[in-house]
Amino acid sequence: GARAALEVALGVDPTSVAALTNLGGIYTETNNFSAALEVLDRAEALAPDLPEVVCSRATALSGAGRREEAMAAFARVVALHPEVPGFRKGFADVLRDAGWGTWMGRC
């Protein structure tokens, strides 16, 4: 499947940010947050300001229950690209889950 194809791609080019980010997304979707963060940390080291990387890592951090780090990552991606509603929504969701109130979801 897709995971196997991405692993092959990374075997050819272990610095492929796209492959790392997509593989991290697959791991996040299957609740394998430690594996997701392992590959997303590699992607972030290669492309620290790429919004897809920062947002994917923030999502994995949130799923792993690392809310403080997730909030910081979402704040960073919103600062990089405030025009993207999905980034603001992810940030609002993490803040709400951390107890900041349901009003955050209306931003």
MODELLER restraints for C-alpha pairs under 7 A, 6 or more apart:
rsr = mdl.restraints
at = mdl.atoms
rsr.add(forms.Gaussian(group=physical.xy_distance, feature=features.Distance(at['CA:3:A'], at['CA:23:A']), mean=6.27, stdev=0.5))
rsr.add(forms.Gaussian(group=physical.xy_distance, feature=features.Distance(at['CA:3:A'], at['CA:26:A']), mean=6.99, stdev=0.5))
rsr.add(forms.Gaussian(group=physical.xy_distance, feature=features.Distance(at['CA:6:A'], at['CA:19:A']), mean=5.60, stdev=0.5))
rsr.add(forms.Gaussian(group=physical.xy_distance, feature=features.Distance(at['CA:6:A'], at['CA:23:A']), mean=6.29, stdev=0.5))
rsr.add(forms.Gaussian(group=physical.xy_distance, feature=features.Distance(at['CA:9:A'], at['CA:19:A']), mean=6.79, stdev=0.5))
rsr.add(forms.Gaussian(group=physical.xy_distance, feature=features.Distance(at['CA:10:A'], at['CA:16:A']), mean=6.54, stdev=0.5))
rsr.add(forms.Gaussian(group=physical.xy_distance, feature=features.Distance(at['CA:10:A'], at['CA:19:A']), mean=6.55, stdev=0.5))
rsr.add(forms.Gaussian(group=physical.xy_distance, feature=features.Distance(at['CA:17:A'], at['CA:43:A']), mean=5.16, stdev=0.5))
rsr.add(forms.Gaussian(group=physical.xy_distance, feature=features.Distance(at['CA:17:A'], at['CA:46:A']), mean=6.93, stdev=0.5))
rsr.add(forms.Gaussian(group=physical.xy_distance, feature=features.Distance(at['CA:20:A'], at['CA:39:A']), mean=5.59, stdev=0.5))
rsr.add(forms.Gaussian(group=physical.xy_distance, feature=features.Distance(at['CA:20:A'], at['CA:40:A']), mean=6.31, stdev=0.5))
rsr.add(forms.Gaussian(group=physical.xy_distance, feature=features.Distance(at['CA:20:A'], at['CA:43:A']), mean=5.75, stdev=0.5))
rsr.add(forms.Gaussian(group=physical.xy_distance, feature=features.Distance(at['CA:21:A'], at['CA:40:A']), mean=5.94, stdev=0.5))
rsr.add(forms.Gaussian(group=physical.xy_distance, feature=features.Distance(at['CA:21:A'], at['CA:43:A']), mean=6.34, stdev=0.5))
rsr.add(forms.Gaussian(group=physical.xy_distance, feature=features.Distance(at['CA:21:A'], at['CA:53:A']), mean=5.92, stdev=0.5))
rsr.add(forms.Gaussian(group=physical.xy_distance, feature=features.Distance(at['CA:24:A'], at['CA:36:A']), mean=4.20, stdev=0.5))
rsr.add(forms.Gaussian(group=physical.xy_distance, feature=features.Distance(at['CA:24:A'], at['CA:37:A']), mean=6.85, stdev=0.5))
rsr.add(forms.Gaussian(group=physical.xy_distance, feature=features.Distance(at['CA:24:A'], at['CA:39:A']), mean=5.77, stdev=0.5))
rsr.add(forms.Gaussian(group=physical.xy_distance, feature=features.Distance(at['CA:24:A'], at['CA:40:A']), mean=5.64, stdev=0.5))
rsr.add(forms.Gaussian(group=physical.xy_distance, feature=features.Distance(at['CA:25:A'], at['CA:36:A']), mean=6.84, stdev=0.5))
rsr.add(forms.Gaussian(group=physical.xy_distance, feature=features.Distance(at['CA:25:A'], at['CA:56:A']), mean=6.47, stdev=0.5))
rsr.add(forms.Gaussian(group=physical.xy_distance, feature=features.Distance(at['CA:27:A'], at['CA:33:A']), mean=6.40, stdev=0.5))
rsr.add(forms.Gaussian(group=physical.xy_distance, feature=features.Distance(at['CA:27:A'], at['CA:35:A']), mean=6.32, stdev=0.5))
rsr.add(forms.Gaussian(group=physical.xy_distance, feature=features.Distance(at['CA:27:A'], at['CA:36:A']), mean=4.93, stdev=0.5))
rsr.add(forms.Gaussian(group=physical.xy_distance, feature=features.Distance(at['CA:28:A'], at['CA:36:A']), mean=5.62, stdev=0.5))
rsr.add(forms.Gaussian(group=physical.xy_distance, feature=features.Distance(at['CA:28:A'], at['CA:60:A']), mean=5.64, stdev=0.5))
rsr.add(forms.Gaussian(group=physical.xy_distance, feature=features.Distance(at['CA:33:A'], at['CA:60:A']), mean=5.75, stdev=0.5))
rsr.add(forms.Gaussian(group=physical.xy_distance, feature=features.Distance(at['CA:33:A'], at['CA:63:A']), mean=6.77, stdev=0.5))
rsr.add(forms.Gaussian(group=physical.xy_distance, feature=features.Distance(at['CA:33:A'], at['CA:64:A']), mean=5.66, stdev=0.5))
rsr.add(forms.Gaussian(group=physical.xy_distance, feature=features.Distance(at['CA:36:A'], at['CA:60:A']), mean=6.49, stdev=0.5))
rsr.add(forms.Gaussian(group=physical.xy_distance, feature=features.Distance(at['CA:37:A'], at['CA:57:A']), mean=6.52, stdev=0.5))
rsr.add(forms.Gaussian(group=physical.xy_distance, feature=features.Distance(at['CA:37:A'], at['CA:60:A']), mean=6.45, stdev=0.5))
rsr.add(forms.Gaussian(group=physical.xy_distance, feature=features.Distance(at['CA:40:A'], at['CA:53:A']), mean=6.79, stdev=0.5))
rsr.add(forms.Gaussian(group=physical.xy_distance, feature=features.Distance(at['CA:40:A'], at['CA:57:A']), mean=5.74, stdev=0.5))
rsr.add(forms.Gaussian(group=physical.xy_distance, feature=features.Distance(at['CA:43:A'], at['CA:53:A']), mean=6.53, stdev=0.5))
rsr.add(forms.Gaussian(group=physical.xy_distance, feature=features.Distance(at['CA:44:A'], at['CA:53:A']), mean=6.08, stdev=0.5))
rsr.add(forms.Gaussian(group=physical.xy_distance, feature=features.Distance(at['CA:44:A'], at['CA:54:A']), mean=6.88, stdev=0.5))
rsr.add(forms.Gaussian(group=physical.xy_distance, feature=features.Distance(at['CA:51:A'], at['CA:77:A']), mean=5.75, stdev=0.5))
rsr.add(forms.Gaussian(group=physical.xy_distance, feature=features.Distance(at['CA:54:A'], at['CA:73:A']), mean=6.30, stdev=0.5))
rsr.add(forms.Gaussian(group=physical.xy_distance, feature=features.Distance(at['CA:54:A'], at['CA:77:A']), mean=6.06, stdev=0.5))
rsr.add(forms.Gaussian(group=physical.xy_distance, feature=features.Distance(at['CA:55:A'], at['CA:74:A']), mean=6.34, stdev=0.5))
rsr.add(forms.Gaussian(group=physical.xy_distance, feature=features.Distance(at['CA:55:A'], at['CA:77:A']), mean=6.27, stdev=0.5))
rsr.add(forms.Gaussian(group=physical.xy_distance, feature=features.Distance(at['CA:55:A'], at['CA:87:A']), mean=6.91, stdev=0.5))
rsr.add(forms.Gaussian(group=physical.xy_distance, feature=features.Distance(at['CA:58:A'], at['CA:70:A']), mean=4.59, stdev=0.5))
rsr.add(forms.Gaussian(group=physical.xy_distance, feature=features.Distance(at['CA:58:A'], at['CA:73:A']), mean=5.17, stdev=0.5))
rsr.add(forms.Gaussian(group=physical.xy_distance, feature=features.Distance(at['CA:58:A'], at['CA:74:A']), mean=5.78, stdev=0.5))
rsr.add(forms.Gaussian(group=physical.xy_distance, feature=features.Distance(at['CA:59:A'], at['CA:70:A']), mean=6.86, stdev=0.5))
rsr.add(forms.Gaussian(group=physical.xy_distance, feature=features.Distance(at['CA:61:A'], at['CA:67:A']), mean=6.74, stdev=0.5))
rsr.add(forms.Gaussian(group=physical.xy_distance, feature=features.Distance(at['CA:61:A'], at['CA:69:A']), mean=6.62, stdev=0.5))
rsr.add(forms.Gaussian(group=physical.xy_distance, feature=features.Distance(at['CA:61:A'], at['CA:70:A']), mean=5.10, stdev=0.5))
rsr.add(forms.Gaussian(group=physical.xy_distance, feature=features.Distance(at['CA:62:A'], at['CA:70:A']), mean=5.21, stdev=0.5))
rsr.add(forms.Gaussian(group=physical.xy_distance, feature=features.Distance(at['CA:62:A'], at['CA:94:A']), mean=6.84, stdev=0.5))
rsr.add(forms.Gaussian(group=physical.xy_distance, feature=features.Distance(at['CA:67:A'], at['CA:94:A']), mean=6.83, stdev=0.5))
rsr.add(forms.Gaussian(group=physical.xy_distance, feature=features.Distance(at['CA:67:A'], at['CA:98:A']), mean=6.92, stdev=0.5))
rsr.add(forms.Gaussian(group=physical.xy_distance, feature=features.Distance(at['CA:71:A'], at['CA:91:A']), mean=6.38, stdev=0.5))
rsr.add(forms.Gaussian(group=physical.xy_distance, feature=features.Distance(at['CA:71:A'], at['CA:94:A']), mean=6.33, stdev=0.5))
rsr.add(forms.Gaussian(group=physical.xy_distance, feature=features.Distance(at['CA:71:A'], at['CA:95:A']), mean=6.87, stdev=0.5))
rsr.add(forms.Gaussian(group=physical.xy_distance, feature=features.Distance(at['CA:74:A'], at['CA:87:A']), mean=6.85, stdev=0.5))
rsr.add(forms.Gaussian(group=physical.xy_distance, feature=features.Distance(at['CA:74:A'], at['CA:90:A']), mean=6.87, stdev=0.5))
rsr.add(forms.Gaussian(group=physical.xy_distance, feature=features.Distance(at['CA:74:A'], at['CA:91:A']), mean=5.06, stdev=0.5))
rsr.add(forms.Gaussian(group=physical.xy_distance, feature=features.Distance(at['CA:75:A'], at['CA:91:A']), mean=6.58, stdev=0.5))
rsr.add(forms.Gaussian(group=physical.xy_distance, feature=features.Distance(at['CA:77:A'], at['CA:87:A']), mean=6.68, stdev=0.5))
rsr.add(forms.Gaussian(group=physical.xy_distance, feature=features.Distance(at['CA:78:A'], at['CA:87:A']), mean=5.76, stdev=0.5))
rsr.add(forms.Gaussian(group=physical.xy_distance, feature=features.Distance(at['CA:78:A'], at['CA:88:A']), mean=5.98, stdev=0.5))
rsr.add(forms.Gaussian(group=physical.xy_distance, feature=features.Distance(at['CA:89:A'], at['CA:105:A']), mean=6.85, stdev=0.5))
rsr.add(forms.Gaussian(group=physical.xy_distance, feature=features.Distance(at['CA:92:A'], at['CA:104:A']), mean=5.29, stdev=0.5))
rsr.add(forms.Gaussian(group=physical.xy_distance, feature=features.Distance(at['CA:92:A'], at['CA:105:A']), mean=5.27, stdev=0.5))
rsr.add(forms.Gaussian(group=physical.xy_distance, feature=features.Distance(at['CA:93:A'], at['CA:105:A']), mean=6.44, stdev=0.5))
rsr.add(forms.Gaussian(group=physical.xy_distance, feature=features.Distance(at['CA:96:A'], at['CA:102:A']), mean=5.70, stdev=0.5))
rsr.add(forms.Gaussian(group=physical.xy_distance, feature=features.Distance(at['CA:96:A'], at['CA:104:A']), mean=6.27, stdev=0.5))
